[in-house]
Amino acid sequence: ENLQSEIEDLYIFKRNEPIISYSILDSAYGRDKKNIVYSAIQTKVIVKIIEIFDNMEAELVRIDSSYSSMLKSIQFCDRFNKYVQKEEKTAILLITPNSCCSFYLNGPTLIDCIEEPLAVKSFSTEEVYSAISKIATNTISKNSPQTFLIISETDEVNSELLSQQLDFQGEIDCINKSINTNEQFIDISSVSTDIDSN
C-alpha cells in the first residue's frame, strides 16, 4: 500500500492509474533490511501496447522496463554472461543522458540497484567525468565486486575513457551504446541467421 500511494503521488500518475510491478531482492545487508525494485507504467499505455499487438495478430509475451531488458540481455549474450554465471560479485554502472544507475549482482542474482539523477549534458567534459568517477568509485567500494561493467548510453561519456580513471584491480568490461557509437549486447544478424538455419 505504501508503494502504491508513493507512486500515485508522482505527477505522471495523478490522472492516470499506474500498473506496478515489483520484486523483493535477496538482501545483501542481512535479514533486517529488504530491498524492493519496482517499475510503474500508466494503464492507458499498457492498453495501447496490447491493442497494437492485437491489431498485428502478434503474441505479446511480456513488457519489460529498459533496466530489466538490459539485465536480461547481459545474462543472455556471450560477451557478459561469463561473469554473471559465476558465483562472483559483479557491479554494473549504466550511464544515461539523465542518470547513473548502479546494479549489484551476486552471480546472476540482482541484490541491489541505486539510481542517481545526473543531467550529463549540463556538465563540461571534465566535470562529467569527475562526477561519474565518484559514483563509480562508490559503486566499487560498496560491494567490492570482482568484475565491473560500464555501459554508456550517451555520447558525452566514453566508457573506456572512464574506466582509465578508476582504481579498480578486478576485470573491467566496457560498452558504448550511444547514437554515434551503438555497440550491441547481441549480434542480431547472427541470431537471425541461426534462427533461419533452424
Disulfide bonds with the S-S distance in Angstrom:
none
